[in-house]
Amino acid sequence: MGKSKLVLFDWAAKRLLRQKSNFVVLEGFLSSLLGETIRIEKILESEGNKENASDKFNRVDMLAENSRGEMVIIEVQNDRELDYFHRMLYGTSKVITEYIDEGKPYATVKKVYSIHIVYFDLGQGNDYVYHGYTEFRGIHTNDVLQLSANQQKQFMYRDVGKLFPEYYVLRVDGFDRQAVTPLDEWISFLKTGDIPEDAKAGGLPEARERLRRDRLSKEEQRAYDAHVEALRYQRSVIQTGLIEGREEGLKEGLEKGRKEGFEDGLKSVAERALKNGLSPEAVMELTGLTGEDISSLICR
């Protein structure tokens, strides 16, 4: 009997990983990424997790709270978006404002980790994992601003920047090496959908069993197949648009090139005629060039 296929991570995040029994998979992923042991307390519902496709934040696949009361956004993005970085900022800001009660002090604002798994070239860079965070550094002394002793006791951080959101961008398609670290093993799974038998990263052995397609109910299998087909269609539309755009651009470029080449040829003829003693007026009549064009050739 062949090895069972695993469901895509974005679909699992929306369905399977919300179940408390499967938190171990999510915890393994987050621990590998953040470099510390992460425990998930609960999955939260944001106003952004709406079914309304027109909502700017509706694609947030998961919003979780860890054992320290911190918020974790996980979003998987398949489609290219030029303003995706702005959407990251919008999503984080919305979660922060949603989870502070009216009248509560600012100290209750929760730390947010915003994690984005993208299947396109987001920005320009050579790495496949990027980490963004806030740092307050002296412009004269170059020291990092730290919390006071009392603030450190209250917030359990040392640097001021640790209170602010942190962003992780996993550019999955940029991963093209042998998986060495636990994070590499996870990114390899996110890219290929396959988990080798010898994978050791936290959460992957559990994912190999719990994300199997043949474990889904018939209704879940139909929903999953529809999701995969929708992704296939979206990618086909994007690919078609790119091909047609390139062809149209090439056609326009050739037409522009022919026009520019013809004009350059006329100027070359005019320049030789002027050097052979033909008057500017006669050259204008011969070539159809303007007086301004002729003057620029004379001044060369």
N, C-alpha and C positions, 0 to 999 in steps of 0.2 A: 504494500500500500504506500503510495507516494506521500511526501510531506505536505501537510495541510497549508494552504495559503493563509497569510495573516492579513487582517484588514488594515487599511491605511490609517496612519496615526491621527490625522485630522478627524476622521469619522469616529475613531475610538475615543478621542478627547470629548467629542460631543455626546457620546452614548455610553460606552463601556467604562471609561475611566472615572465617571461620576459616581460609580458604585463604590461604597466604602470598602468592599472586599477587594477591589482592584486598586486601592490607593497605593499599594506597594509598588506598582508599576510606575506611577507618577512620581512617587517619592524617590525611586531609583534614578529616574531621569533627572530630577531637580538636584539631587545630591551629586550626581556626576557633573552637572553643569556648574553649580555654585561652589563646589569643592568643600561642602560640609554636609553633615547629616540633616536632612529635612524631613519633618513629619507633617503630614497634612491632617488638619483637624476637620475641615468640612469644605464642601463645594458650595459656593455662593451663587446667587442669581443677581445679575446686574440688570439695570434698565436696558443696557445694551444687548442683553441676550434675548432680543425680541425676534419674533418670527417675521416681522415686517422687514422686507428686504431693502426698503428705502432708508432705514435707519443707518446712520454713518458708522455705528459701532456694533451692528448686529452680527458681525462675523467673529466676535471674540469667542473662541471655542471653549475656553475654560477660565473661570475665576475662582481661585482657591484661597483659603486662609491657612497658614501654617501654625505650628504649635507656639510660636512667639507672637501671634496676632498680626503677622505681616501678610500683605496681599500678594498673590502671584497671578499675573495674567499670562495665559499661554494662547498664542494665536498662530494658526498655520495659514499661510497665504500662498496660493497657487498662481494667481493672476498678477501680471506686472502692473504696478501703479506708480506713476511719477511722484505723487504726493504721499507715498507710503510713510515716510518719516514724520510728516505732519499728522498722519493718522495715528501713529504710535503715541505722539504727544497728546493728541486729543483723547485717546483711550485711557491713558494713565490719569490725565486730569479729571476725566469723568468719574473714574473709580474713586479717586480721592474725595471728590465732592459728594458722591453718593453715600460714602461710608463715614461721614462725620455728621452727627446729629445736630440739629439747629440749637444754638445756644451753648454747645459744648466748647471747651477751650481748645485752642489750636494744638495743644500738646497731644490731643487724641487723634490727630491726623496719622494715618497708618503708613508705614513704609511699604513701598510697592516695588516688586520686581516685574518688569515687563519683558516677556520672552517671546521672540518672534522667529518662527521657523518658516523660511521663505524658499520657494523653488524657482527663483529667478535671480538675475544679477542686480541686487539692490545696492546702489552706489558703485563705487570703484574701489577695489582693494584686492590684495593677494591672499588674505586669510579667509577661512571659512567660518570662523566664530569671532564676533566683535562684542566688546563690552563697553558700554557708555555709562558714565556716572558724573556727578557734580563734584567739583573740587574748588575750594576757596583758597587761593594762593596769593601771598603778598606780592604786590607788583614791585616793591623795593627790596624786600628781604627774601622773597621766594619761599617763605615758610608756609606751611599748611595751617589754616585756621582750625583750632580745636575747641571743643566744648569745655565749659568751665567744670570744675570738680563736681559741683552740685548737679549740673546738666548731665554729666557722665553717669552719675548714680541713677538719675531718673530715666534716662533714655538708653543706657547700656551701650553707648557708642563713644568713641573718642573724637573722631573727626566730624566737623559740622556736616560735610557732604554726605555722610552715611545716613542722615535723616531723609535725604532726598531720593527720588526714584532712581532705580538702576535699570539699564536696558541691556538685553542680550539679543544679538542678531545671529542666527545660524543660517548661513548661506549654503544650504544643503548640496546644491549642484556643484559647488566649488570643492567638495571633498573628493579627492582622487588618490588617496594613499591607503596603505595598509593600516587597519585599525590597531592602535597600540594602547592608547589610554581608554579608560571606561567611557569618557566622552566621545572618543572616536568610534567606539563600538555602537554607541547610541546613534551617532550621526550616520554611520553606515546603515543601520536599520532604517532610519528616516529616509534615506536615499533609495535603498534597494527594496525595502519591505521584507527583508530576510534576516533571520537571526541564526547564526551558526551554532552548532551544538556546543562549541567550546567557549561561547560568549560568557564573560564573567561579570560584566558591569551590573550593578544593582538594578533590579527591576526587569532586566532582559529575560532571564530564565522564566519568570512569571509571565511576561508578555508573550513569550513563545507559545505558552499554553492558553492564556486567557484571551488573546486577540485572534485566535483561529477562526476563520470564516465558518468552518463546519460546526462551530459551537453556537452559532447564531440561530435564533428561531427562524422559521420560514418567513415570517413578516419582516424580521430584521434583515434577513438576506435580501429580500426584495428591495428594502429601503437602501441597503448598502450598494446593491447593483445599480440602482437609480443614481446614487451619488457618484459612483465611478463613471457611469455613462455621461453624467452632466459635466464632470471634469474633462472627459475625453472630448466632448463637444466644444467646451470652452477653449481648450487648447487648439483644436482644429480651426476654430474661428480666428483665433489670434494668429496662428501660423499662416492661414490664408491671407489675412490682412497684411502680414509682413511681406509675403511674397508679392502680392499685388502692389503694395507700396513701393517695393524695390523696383518692380518692372516699370511703374509709372515714373518713378524718379529717374531711372535710366533713360527712358524715352525723352523726358524733359531735358535731361543733361545732354543727350545727343543733339537735340534740336538747338539748344543754346550754344553748344560747341560748334555746330555748323555755321550758325549766324556769326559767332565771334571769329571763326576762322575766315569767313568770307570778308568781314570787315578788316581783319589784319592783312589779308591779301591785297585789298584795295589800297590800304595805307602803304604797303610795300611798293606797289606800282607807282603811287603818287610820289613817294620819296625818291625813287629812281628818276622819274620824269623831271622833278624839280632840280635834281643834281645835273641833269642833261640840258638844263636851260629853259625848260618849258615854263611859261608864266603861271603864277598861282591861279589866275582866272581860268586858263586853259585846262589846268589839272583838275580844278573843281568841276568843269564841264565834262571832262573825260571820265572822272571817277564817281561823281555825284557826292563827293565828300563836302562837308561844310567848310566855311571859311575858318572856323575855330580849329577844325581838324588840320587844315593846311598850315595854319599858323604854328600849331604844335610841332608839325614836321619840320618847318623851317627853323624853329628854335632848337632843334636837337643838336 
